[in-house]
């Protein structure tokens, strides 16, 4: 029997399918193991390449298998799909993972440490609370609109609704007032939790040298800096700032053919959280420039004069991403090109 060089694992909650292949790609074994049997079986194998899809629990298994001396590779599911032969099932998925991992040009996802995953959980929790807050505000506005009480969208105008609910002249039914108070109490609770999480992020951002450096870039605040530290892989893994911007999904989709370059809308194929925060930071800079006026003759002034704001924001976020890559790889603070000129 040939020696196993690659093991592809199709992850699940309880039952795992494994496909072992030799260095030439020839199948060596196909197994179906329970959760308790997986680590024991992998520990008995000689050090080899163990590949899995980058999905739920993959980073945990990557850390555990890496402790056994194996080389772990996580593959984005979209890159595994072309290798699935005919019918899709767990065994075929494991074989496809093994074949994809053997490709010399395959792109992998770095295994995250427990600290990185803890930081990412902070952002996911904050994002959940923000979405819940927006949902409660929209529900409150929708309910009160049925009684003739209106307010513009956004949490800034929630106080206006609260005053209208408590006003004696509102003539709202007693049940409606009580339910609106429940909505407002829930908003206060969510607001307190969001502020507490953001305070923790800001405190951590002050204590880390890399996040302090990131905040020297325009449009990058404590939350954005901590998100980059939590979600982004090592910057040395990208050949250039352009590659990092493409990883974030801040570049156009290409549908080029026949030697013609055809560019579409923004790909949005990369890391969602960092991309969203960089675009929000870019929009803040654009609003400030629209109010106070950008420096004469600068790139931002020229773009705002002939392009829609959202398009300019994405382009500005792309430039910020490239600057972040340069700052992190060269270990330098941000240098304003307008001042350098």
C-alpha positions as CSV (number, residue, x, y, z in Angstrom):
1,X,0.0,0.0,0.0
2,X,1.3,3.4,-0.9
3,X,2.0,5.9,1.9
4,X,-0.7,8.5,2.6
5,X,0.3,12.0,1.6
6,X,-3.0,13.9,1.7
7,X,-6.1,13.3,3.8
8,X,-9.3,15.2,2.9
9,X,-11.9,15.5,5.6
10,X,-15.5,16.4,5.1
11,X,-16.5,18.0,8.4
12,X,-19.8,17.5,10.1
13,X,-21.2,17.6,13.7
14,X,-21.0,13.9,14.4
15,X,-20.0,11.8,11.4
16,X,-16.9,12.6,9.3
17,X,-15.8,11.2,6.0
18,X,-12.1,10.9,5.1
19,X,-10.3,10.3,1.9
20,X,-6.7,9.4,1.9
21,X,-4.5,9.8,-1.2
22,X,-0.9,9.1,-2.1
23,X,1.5,11.7,-3.5
24,X,0.4,10.7,-7.0
25,X,-3.2,11.2,-6.2
26,X,-4.1,7.5,-6.1
27,X,-6.8,6.7,-3.4
28,X,-5.4,4.8,-0.4
29,X,-8.4,4.7,1.9
30,X,-12.0,5.9,2.4
31,X,-13.3,6.0,5.9
32,X,-16.4,7.1,7.9
33,X,-15.6,8.0,11.5
34,X,-17.5,9.4,14.4
35,X,-16.4,12.5,16.3
36,X,-14.6,10.6,19.0
37,X,-12.8,8.4,16.5
38,X,-11.4,11.2,14.3
39,X,-8.6,12.5,16.4
40,X,-7.5,9.0,17.4
41,X,-7.3,7.9,13.7
42,X,-5.4,11.1,12.6
43,X,-3.0,10.6,15.5
44,X,-2.1,7.2,14.2
45,X,-1.2,8.5,10.7
46,X,2.3,9.5,9.7
47,X,2.7,13.3,9.4
48,X,1.0,14.4,6.1
49,X,-1.2,17.1,4.6
50,X,-4.7,17.3,6.1
51,X,-7.2,19.4,4.2
52,X,-10.6,20.6,5.1
53,X,-13.2,23.1,3.8
54,X,-13.1,26.5,5.6
55,X,-16.4,26.2,7.3
56,X,-17.9,26.0,10.8
57,X,-15.6,24.2,13.3
58,X,-12.8,24.0,10.7
59,X,-10.4,26.3,12.7
60,X,-11.0,24.2,15.8
61,X,-10.2,21.0,14.0
62,X,-7.3,22.7,12.3
63,X,-5.7,23.6,15.6
64,X,-6.3,20.2,17.1
65,X,-4.9,18.3,14.1
66,X,-2.0,20.7,13.8
67,X,-1.0,19.7,17.4
68,X,-0.5,16.1,16.2
69,X,2.3,17.2,13.8
70,X,0.3,17.3,10.5
71,X,0.3,20.1,8.0
72,X,-3.3,21.6,8.0
73,X,-4.8,23.4,5.0
74,X,-8.2,25.0,4.9
75,X,-9.8,25.6,1.4
76,X,-12.7,28.0,0.6
77,X,-15.7,25.9,-0.3
78,X,-16.1,27.7,-3.6
79,X,-12.7,26.3,-4.7
80,X,-13.6,22.7,-3.8
81,X,-16.9,22.6,-5.7
82,X,-15.2,22.2,-9.2
83,X,-13.5,19.0,-8.0
84,X,-16.7,17.2,-7.0
85,X,-17.4,14.3,-9.4
86,X,-21.0,13.8,-10.5
87,X,-23.2,13.1,-7.4
88,X,-22.6,15.3,-4.4
89,X,-22.3,13.3,-1.1
90,X,-20.0,13.4,1.9
91,X,-17.6,10.8,0.5
92,X,-17.2,12.6,-2.8
93,X,-16.8,15.9,-1.0
94,X,-13.9,14.4,1.0
95,X,-12.3,13.2,-2.2
96,X,-12.8,16.6,-3.8
97,X,-11.1,18.3,-0.9
98,X,-8.1,16.0,-1.2
99,X,-7.8,16.7,-4.9
100,X,-8.2,20.5,-4.5
101,X,-5.5,20.5,-1.8
102,X,-3.0,18.8,-4.2
103,X,-3.3,21.7,-6.7
104,X,0.0,23.8,-6.6
105,X,-1.9,27.0,-7.3
106,X,-4.7,26.4,-4.7
107,X,-5.4,29.3,-2.3
108,X,-5.8,28.4,1.4
109,X,-7.3,30.0,4.5
110,X,-4.9,30.4,7.5
111,X,-6.0,28.6,10.6
112,X,-7.1,31.1,13.2
113,X,-5.9,31.0,16.8
114,X,-8.2,31.0,19.7
115,X,-7.4,34.7,20.3
116,X,-8.3,35.6,16.8
117,X,-11.6,33.8,17.0
118,X,-12.4,35.4,20.3
119,X,-11.8,38.8,18.7
120,X,-14.0,37.9,15.8
121,X,-16.7,36.8,18.1
122,X,-16.7,40.3,19.7
123,X,-17.4,41.8,16.3
124,X,-20.1,39.2,15.4
125,X,-21.8,39.9,18.7
126,X,-21.7,43.6,18.2
127,X,-23.0,43.2,14.6
128,X,-25.9,41.1,16.0
129,X,-26.9,43.7,18.6
130,X,-26.7,46.5,16.0
131,X,-29.0,44.5,13.6
132,X,-31.4,43.8,16.5
133,X,-31.4,47.5,17.4
134,X,-32.2,48.5,13.9
135,X,-35.0,45.9,13.7
136,X,-36.6,47.2,16.9
137,X,-36.4,50.8,15.7
138,X,-38.0,49.9,12.4
139,X,-40.7,47.9,14.2
140,X,-41.5,50.8,16.5
141,X,-41.7,53.3,13.6
142,X,-44.0,50.9,11.7
143,X,-46.4,50.4,14.6
144,X,-46.6,54.0,15.4
145,X,-47.1,55.0,11.8
146,X,-50.5,53.2,12.0
147,X,-51.5,55.8,14.6
148,X,-50.3,58.8,12.8
149,X,-47.0,59.2,14.7
150,X,-44.0,59.4,12.3
151,X,-40.3,60.0,12.6
152,X,-37.4,59.9,10.1
153,X,-35.4,56.6,10.0
154,X,-32.4,56.1,12.2
155,X,-31.8,55.9,16.0
156,X,-31.2,59.6,16.2
157,X,-35.0,60.2,16.1
158,X,-36.1,57.5,18.6
159,X,-36.3,60.1,21.4
160,X,-38.9,62.0,19.2
161,X,-41.0,58.9,19.1
162,X,-40.6,58.3,22.9
163,X,-41.9,61.9,23.5
164,X,-44.8,61.4,21.2
165,X,-45.8,58.1,22.9
166,X,-45.8,59.6,26.4
167,X,-47.6,62.8,25.3
168,X,-51.1,63.0,26.8
169,X,-52.5,64.4,23.6
170,X,-51.4,61.3,21.6
171,X,-54.6,59.4,22.4
172,X,-52.8,56.1,22.0
173,X,-54.5,53.0,23.3
174,X,-53.1,51.8,26.7
175,X,-51.9,48.5,25.2
176,X,-50.0,50.4,22.5
177,X,-48.3,52.6,25.0
178,X,-47.2,49.6,27.1
179,X,-45.9,47.8,24.1
180,X,-44.0,50.8,22.9
181,X,-42.4,51.1,26.3
182,X,-41.2,47.5,26.0
183,X,-39.6,48.4,22.6
184,X,-37.9,51.4,24.1
185,X,-36.6,49.4,27.1
186,X,-35.2,46.8,24.7
187,X,-33.5,49.6,22.7
188,X,-31.9,51.0,25.9
189,X,-30.6,47.5,26.8
190,X,-29.2,46.9,23.3
191,X,-27.6,50.4,23.3
192,X,-25.9,49.7,26.6
193,X,-24.5,46.4,25.4
194,X,-23.2,47.9,22.2
195,X,-21.5,50.8,24.1
196,X,-19.9,48.2,26.4
197,X,-18.5,46.2,23.5
198,X,-17.3,49.3,21.7
199,X,-15.6,50.5,24.9
200,X,-13.8,47.1,25.2
201,X,-12.7,47.4,21.5
202,X,-11.3,50.9,22.0
203,X,-9.4,49.9,25.1
204,X,-7.8,47.0,23.3
205,X,-7.0,49.2,20.3
206,X,-5.0,51.5,22.5
207,X,-2.9,48.7,24.0
208,X,-1.7,47.1,20.7
209,X,1.0,48.7,18.6
210,X,-0.4,47.4,15.3
211,X,-3.9,48.8,15.9
212,X,-2.4,52.2,17.0
213,X,-0.5,52.3,13.7
214,X,-3.6,51.4,11.7
215,X,-5.5,54.3,13.2
216,X,-3.1,56.8,11.7
217,X,-4.7,56.0,8.3
218,X,-7.7,58.3,7.5
219,X,-11.1,56.5,7.8
220,X,-9.7,53.8,10.1
221,X,-10.9,54.0,13.7
222,X,-10.5,51.7,16.7
223,X,-13.3,49.4,15.6
224,X,-11.9,49.1,12.0
225,X,-8.4,48.6,13.3
226,X,-9.4,45.8,15.6
227,X,-11.5,44.2,12.8
228,X,-8.4,44.1,10.6
229,X,-6.4,42.4,13.4
230,X,-9.2,39.9,14.0
231,X,-10.2,38.9,10.5
232,X,-7.3,39.6,8.2
233,X,-4.6,37.0,7.6
234,X,-0.9,38.0,7.8
235,X,-0.3,40.8,5.3
236,X,2.9,39.1,4.2
237,X,0.7,36.5,2.5
238,X,-0.4,39.1,-0.1
239,X,2.0,40.1,-2.9
240,X,0.8,43.7,-3.0
241,X,-1.8,46.1,-1.6
242,X,-3.9,45.4,-4.7
243,X,-4.1,41.7,-3.8
244,X,-5.3,42.7,-0.3
245,X,-8.0,45.0,-1.7
246,X,-9.1,42.1,-4.0
247,X,-9.3,39.8,-1.0
248,X,-11.6,42.3,0.6
249,X,-13.9,42.3,-2.4
250,X,-13.2,46.0,-3.3
251,X,-12.4,45.3,-7.0
252,X,-14.7,44.9,-10.0
253,X,-15.9,41.5,-11.1
254,X,-14.1,40.5,-14.3
255,X,-16.0,38.8,-17.2
256,X,-13.3,39.4,-19.7
257,X,-13.1,37.3,-22.9
258,X,-11.6,37.4,-26.4
259,X,-8.9,39.8,-25.3
260,X,-11.5,42.3,-24.2
261,X,-11.4,43.5,-20.6
262,X,-15.0,43.6,-19.2
263,X,-15.4,44.8,-15.7
264,X,-18.6,44.6,-13.7
265,X,-19.8,45.7,-10.3
266,X,-17.8,45.3,-7.1
267,X,-17.1,41.6,-6.4
268,X,-18.0,41.6,-2.7
269,X,-16.2,38.2,-2.5
270,X,-13.9,38.9,0.4
271,X,-14.1,39.6,4.1
272,X,-17.5,41.3,4.7
273,X,-16.8,43.0,8.1
274,X,-13.5,44.7,7.1
275,X,-15.0,45.8,3.7
276,X,-18.1,47.3,5.3
277,X,-16.1,49.2,7.9
278,X,-13.7,50.6,5.4
279,X,-16.6,51.8,3.2
280,X,-18.2,53.4,6.2
281,X,-15.0,55.2,7.0
282,X,-14.7,56.3,3.4
283,X,-18.2,57.7,3.4
284,X,-17.4,59.7,6.6
285,X,-14.4,61.2,4.8
286,X,-16.6,62.0,1.8
287,X,-19.2,63.7,3.9
288,X,-16.5,65.8,5.6
289,X,-15.0,66.7,2.3
290,X,-18.4,67.7,0.9
291,X,-19.0,69.9,3.9
292,X,-15.6,71.5,4.4
293,X,-14.1,71.0,0.9
294,X,-11.3,68.7,0.0
295,X,-7.8,70.0,-0.8
296,X,-7.7,71.7,-4.2
297,X,-6.6,69.4,-7.1
298,X,-6.5,66.3,-5.0
299,X,-7.8,62.9,-6.2
300,X,-10.9,63.0,-4.0
301,X,-12.0,66.4,-5.3
302,X,-11.6,65.2,-8.9
303,X,-13.6,62.0,-8.2
304,X,-16.4,63.7,-6.4
305,X,-16.8,66.2,-9.3
306,X,-17.6,63.4,-11.9
307,X,-18.6,60.2,-10.0
308,X,-21.4,59.2,-7.6
309,X,-20.6,59.3,-3.9
310,X,-21.0,55.5,-3.4
311,X,-18.6,54.7,-6.2
312,X,-16.1,57.2,-4.8
313,X,-16.5,55.6,-1.4
314,X,-15.6,52.1,-2.7
315,X,-12.7,53.5,-4.6
316,X,-11.5,55.4,-1.5
317,X,-11.9,52.2,0.6
318,X,-9.8,50.4,-2.0
319,X,-7.0,53.0,-1.7
320,X,-7.2,52.7,2.1
321,X,-6.8,48.9,1.9
322,X,-3.7,49.3,-0.2
323,X,-2.3,51.9,2.3
324,X,-3.0,49.4,5.1
325,X,-1.1,46.7,3.4
326,X,1.9,49.0,2.9
327,X,1.8,50.2,6.5
328,X,1.6,46.7,7.9
329,X,4.3,45.2,5.7
330,X,6.7,48.1,6.1
331,X,5.9,48.7,9.7
332,X,5.3,52.4,9.1
333,X,2.6,54.9,10.1
334,X,0.4,56.4,7.4
335,X,2.0,59.2,5.3
336,X,-0.3,61.7,3.7
337,X,0.6,61.9,0.0
338,X,-0.7,65.5,-0.3
339,X,1.6,66.6,2.5
340,X,4.5,64.6,1.0
341,X,4.0,66.4,-2.3
